Amino acid sequence: MVVDQLSDADVDRLFQALADTTRRDIVRRVAVADYSVSGLAALYAMSFAAVQKHVAVLERASLVTKEKRGREQIVRGNREALQKARRLLDEYEAIWRQRAERIADILAEG
């Protein structure tokens, strides 16, 4: 399945990144406002290094970007990556709807 030329590896990275509660929460937060990595770390009951690892996973999946600002790394949400995930899920939903319509047609014939 191709969504905007996403490779299977890209899709795997995207959904593996979103499979974790903390990472989804980080995505939700940075979709609203930019955060420094240390600012994010202050929000979770885990080490700074653990939050850095979550941000790195999100960055590899292109769900966030990081920009160095002074001594801080600023994390921003990447709307385009979320749109790609949505389009992929829309494709799956379309397949499911077509299947349900075929079943309804078969039942209507019988």
C-alpha positions as CSV (number, residue, x, y, z in Angstrom):
1,M,0.0,0.0,0.0
2,V,1.4,3.4,-1.0
3,V,0.4,6.6,0.8
4,D,2.2,9.6,-0.6
5,Q,5.1,7.3,-1.5
6,L,5.6,6.0,2.1
7,S,7.7,2.8,2.1
8,D,6.6,-0.1,4.2
9,A,9.5,0.8,6.5
10,D,8.2,4.4,6.8
11,V,4.7,3.1,7.7
12,D,6.2,0.8,10.3
13,R,8.2,3.6,11.9
14,L,5.1,5.9,11.9
15,F,2.8,3.4,13.6
16,Q,5.4,2.0,15.9
17,A,6.0,5.5,17.1
18,L,2.3,6.1,17.6
19,A,1.9,2.7,19.4
20,D,3.3,4.1,22.7
21,T,1.1,6.2,25.1
22,T,3.9,8.6,26.0
23,R,4.8,9.2,22.4
24,R,1.2,9.9,21.5
25,D,1.0,12.3,24.4
26,I,4.2,14.1,23.2
27,V,2.7,14.3,19.7
28,R,-0.5,15.8,21.1
29,R,1.4,18.4,23.1
30,V,3.7,19.5,20.4
31,A,0.8,19.7,17.9
32,V,-0.5,22.5,20.2
33,A,2.8,24.3,21.0
34,D,6.5,23.9,20.7
35,Y,8.3,22.4,23.7
36,S,11.9,22.0,24.6
37,V,13.0,18.5,25.4
38,S,13.7,19.5,29.0
39,G,10.2,21.1,29.1
40,L,8.7,17.8,27.9
41,A,10.8,15.8,30.4
42,A,9.4,17.9,33.2
43,L,5.9,16.6,32.3
44,Y,6.6,12.9,32.7
45,A,7.6,10.7,35.6
46,M,10.6,9.3,33.8
47,S,14.2,10.4,33.2
48,F,15.2,13.1,30.8
49,A,17.1,10.4,28.8
50,A,13.9,8.3,28.5
51,V,12.0,11.4,27.1
52,Q,14.9,12.0,24.7
53,K,14.5,8.5,23.4
54,H,10.8,8.9,22.9
55,V,11.4,12.2,21.0
56,A,14.1,10.4,18.9
57,V,11.6,7.7,17.9
58,L,9.1,10.3,17.0
59,E,11.7,12.2,15.0
60,R,12.8,9.1,13.1
61,A,9.1,8.6,12.2
62,S,8.9,12.3,11.1
63,L,6.2,13.0,13.5
64,V,8.2,15.7,15.2
65,T,11.1,17.9,14.2
66,K,13.8,19.2,16.5
67,E,15.6,22.5,16.2
68,K,18.5,23.7,18.3
69,R,17.7,27.0,19.9
70,G,20.5,28.2,22.1
71,R,21.2,25.4,24.6
72,E,17.8,23.8,24.1
73,Q,16.3,21.4,21.5
74,I,12.9,22.6,20.5
75,V,10.4,19.9,19.5
76,R,7.7,20.7,17.0
77,G,4.9,18.6,15.6
78,N,4.9,17.7,11.9
79,R,1.4,18.0,10.6
80,E,2.3,16.4,7.3
81,A,3.3,13.1,9.0
82,L,0.0,13.0,10.9
83,Q,-1.8,13.7,7.6
84,K,0.0,10.7,6.0
85,A,-1.1,8.5,8.9
86,R,-4.7,9.7,8.5
87,R,-4.6,9.1,4.8
88,L,-3.3,5.6,5.3
89,L,-6.1,4.8,7.8
90,D,-8.6,6.4,5.4
91,E,-7.4,3.9,2.7
92,Y,-8.0,1.0,5.1
93,E,-11.4,2.3,6.0
94,A,-12.3,2.6,2.3
95,I,-11.3,-1.1,1.8
96,W,-13.4,-2.1,4.8
97,R,-16.4,-0.1,3.5
98,Q,-16.1,-1.7,0.0
99,R,-16.1,-5.1,1.6
100,A,-19.1,-4.3,3.8
101,E,-21.0,-3.0,0.7
102,R,-20.2,-6.2,-1.2
103,I,-21.5,-8.2,1.7
104,A,-24.7,-6.1,1.8
105,D,-25.1,-6.6,-1.9
106,I,-24.8,-10.3,-1.6
107,L,-27.3,-10.4,1.3
108,A,-29.7,-8.2,-0.7
109,E,-29.6,-10.7,-3.6
110,G,-30.3,-13.6,-1.4
